């Protein structure tokens, strides 16, 4: 059994080079996350991967992170008299998502997990990302089988209007010359990212469009 404060010292979620106040904020969030997952499995509370929180052990401790743990000892964020379930990520694209759109939880149960604008995310390395330019003809075999072509015709465009409150896509409409095939955004990302036709290009998340736009509010 590892005491939680010692556990926090060995986390590898943020670089030790960050400003101390930023590391302290991360430690408070990590402490909340760990506490709300106590007893979450039969064999352990959390593992050491991104499935929960990355733990690298005593060999990865740093002076700045140890200071952050010491200076926030026992500090947590609470809502309604309970420690919050503090989710965090490396980047949110400029807008966090409602819990119900990601994990299926209820905003009535988790009112503090409501999507909000995050203008500070603009400094994240993958806040803005691009792929190469593709013709629809080149992308057709990525998303359409021969049966799809027979049913919907040749790929002519994408309908990217079905989005949640955070502007993340729910579904993508594959517009053919004879009809539209609508698929879940996860299936769309999987098809693009696994295809040999798209090389090393990656669609990193559900918040994307087909062309850069000056009206996109997250630039």
C-alpha positions in Angstrom: 0.0 0.0 0.0 1.5 3.3 -1.1 0.5 6.5 0.9 -1.3 8.9 -1.4 1.2 11.8 -0.8 4.1 9.5 -1.8 2.2 8.3 -4.8 1.7 11.9 -6.0 5.5 12.5 -5.8 6.1 9.8 -8.4 3.4 10.8 -10.9 4.6 11.5 -14.5 1.7 13.6 -15.7 3.5 16.9 -16.2 7.1 18.0 -16.7 9.1 19.0 -13.7 10.2 22.1 -15.7 6.7 23.6 -15.4 6.2 26.6 -13.2 5.6 25.5 -9.6 2.1 26.9 -9.4 1.1 24.9 -12.5 2.5 21.7 -11.0 0.7 22.5 -7.7 -2.6 22.8 -9.7 -1.9 19.5 -11.4 -1.1 17.8 -8.0 -4.4 19.0 -6.5 -6.3 17.6 -9.5 -4.3 14.3 -9.3 -5.0 14.0 -5.6 -8.7 14.4 -6.2 -8.7 11.9 -9.0 -6.8 9.3 -6.9 -9.1 9.7 -3.9 -12.3 9.3 -6.0 -10.9 6.0 -7.4 -10.1 4.4 -4.1 -11.5 0.9 -4.2 -12.4 1.2 -7.9 -11.1 -2.3 -8.7 -10.7 -5.6 -6.8 -6.9 -5.8 -6.9 -5.8 -2.1 -6.8 -7.1 1.4 -6.7 -5.3 2.8 -9.8 -2.7 1.4 -12.2 0.4 3.3 -13.4 -0.8 4.0 -17.0 -2.9 6.6 -18.7 -5.9 4.4 -18.0 -5.8 6.1 -14.6 -2.7 8.3 -13.9 0.9 7.8 -15.1 3.0 6.7 -12.1 6.8 6.4 -12.7 7.9 5.7 -9.1 10.5 7.1 -6.7 13.2 7.3 -9.4 11.3 9.9 -11.3 10.6 12.2 -8.3 11.8 15.8 -8.7 12.4 18.7 -6.4 9.7 20.8 -8.0 7.1 18.1 -7.9 8.0 17.2 -4.3 7.6 20.9 -3.4 4.2 21.0 -5.1 3.1 18.0 -3.1 4.3 19.4 0.2 2.8 22.9 -0.4 -0.6 21.4 -1.3 -0.6 18.6 1.3 -4.1 17.4 1.8 -5.7 20.0 -0.5 -8.6 18.9 -2.6 -11.4 20.5 -4.6 -14.9 19.8 -3.4 -18.5 20.2 -4.6 -21.5 19.6 -2.5 -19.4 18.4 0.4 -17.6 15.7 -1.7 -14.2 15.5 -3.4 -14.7 16.1 -7.1 -13.7 13.6 -9.8 -11.1 15.7 -11.4 -10.5 14.6 -15.0 -7.7 16.3 -16.9 -6.0 16.0 -20.3 -2.9 17.3 -22.1 -5.1 19.4 -24.5 -8.8 20.0 -25.0 -8.7 21.8 -28.3 -10.0 25.0 -26.8 -13.2 23.7 -25.2 -13.7 21.0 -22.6 -16.6 18.6 -23.1 -19.7 17.8 -20.9 -19.2 14.6 -18.9 -22.3 13.2 -20.6 -20.7 13.5 -24.0 -17.5 11.7 -23.0 -18.2 9.2 -20.2 -22.0 9.0 -20.2 -22.3 10.5 -16.7 -25.1 12.9 -15.9 -24.6 16.7 -15.5 -27.1 16.4 -12.6 -24.7 14.1 -10.8 -21.5 15.9 -12.0 -22.6 19.6 -12.5 -19.0 20.7 -12.3 -18.0 18.6 -15.3 -19.7 20.9 -17.8 -17.8 22.0 -20.9 -16.3 25.5 -21.0 -14.1 27.5 -23.2 -10.4 27.1 -22.5 -8.4 29.9 -24.3 -5.2 28.9 -22.5 -5.1 25.6 -24.4 -3.7 27.5 -27.4 -0.2 26.9 -26.1 -0.6 23.1 -26.2 1.5 21.4 -28.9 -1.6 19.8 -30.5 -4.1 22.6 -30.0 -4.0 23.1 -33.7 -3.0 20.4 -36.1 -3.3 19.6 -39.8 -3.2 16.7 -42.2 -2.1 16.8 -45.9 -4.7 17.9 -48.5 -6.6 15.0 -50.0 -9.0 14.9 -52.9 -12.3 13.1 -52.3 -11.3 10.6 -54.9 -8.2 9.7 -52.8 -10.3 9.4 -49.6 -13.1 7.4 -51.2 -11.5 4.0 -50.6 -10.7 5.0 -47.0 -14.4 5.4 -46.2 -16.4 3.6 -48.9 -16.4 0.0 -49.8 -17.4 -1.1 -53.3 -20.8 -1.8 -51.9 -21.0 1.7 -50.5 -20.1 3.1 -53.9 -22.8 1.1 -55.5 -25.3 2.4 -52.9 -24.2 6.0 -52.3 -22.1 6.8 -55.4 -18.7 8.4 -55.4 -17.6 10.4 -52.4 -18.2 14.1 -53.0 -17.9 15.7 -49.5 -18.4 15.5 -45.8 -21.2 16.8 -43.6 -19.6 18.0 -40.4 -22.5 19.7 -38.8 -23.5 17.1 -36.2 -21.5 18.4 -33.2 -22.0 18.5 -29.4 -21.9 21.6 -27.2 -18.0 21.6 -27.3 -17.9 21.5 -31.1 -16.7 17.9 -31.2 -18.2 15.8 -33.9 -20.8 13.2 -33.0 -21.2 11.7 -36.5 -19.8 12.4 -40.0 -21.9 12.4 -43.1 -20.1 10.8 -46.1 -21.7 12.6 -49.0 -21.9 10.5 -52.1 -23.2 11.4 -55.5 -26.4 9.4 -54.8 -26.8 9.6 -51.1 -25.3 10.2 -47.7 -23.8 7.5 -45.4 -23.6 8.7 -41.8 -21.1 7.1 -39.4 -19.9 7.7 -35.9 -16.9 10.0 -35.5 -14.9 7.2 -33.8 -15.4 5.0 -36.9 -14.3 7.9 -39.1 -11.2 8.6 -37.1 -10.3 4.8 -37.0 -10.7 4.5 -40.8 -8.5 7.5 -41.5 -5.8 6.7 -38.9 -5.5 3.1 -39.8 -5.5 3.4 -43.6 -2.3 2.9 -45.5 -3.7 5.5 -48.0 -3.3 8.4 -45.4 0.3 7.5 -44.5 1.5 8.9 -41.2 -1.2 11.6 -41.0 -3.3 11.4 -37.8 -6.6 12.9 -36.9 -6.0 13.5 -33.2 -9.6 14.1 -31.9 -13.2 14.8 -32.8 -12.7 18.6 -33.1 -11.8 19.2 -36.7 -13.0 20.6 -40.0 -12.1 20.1 -43.6 -10.4 23.4 -44.3 -8.9 26.2 -42.1 -11.4 28.9 -41.4 -11.0 32.4 -39.9 -14.3 31.9 -38.2 -13.1 28.8 -36.2 -13.2 30.2 -32.6 -10.4 28.0 -31.2 -7.5 29.2 -33.4 
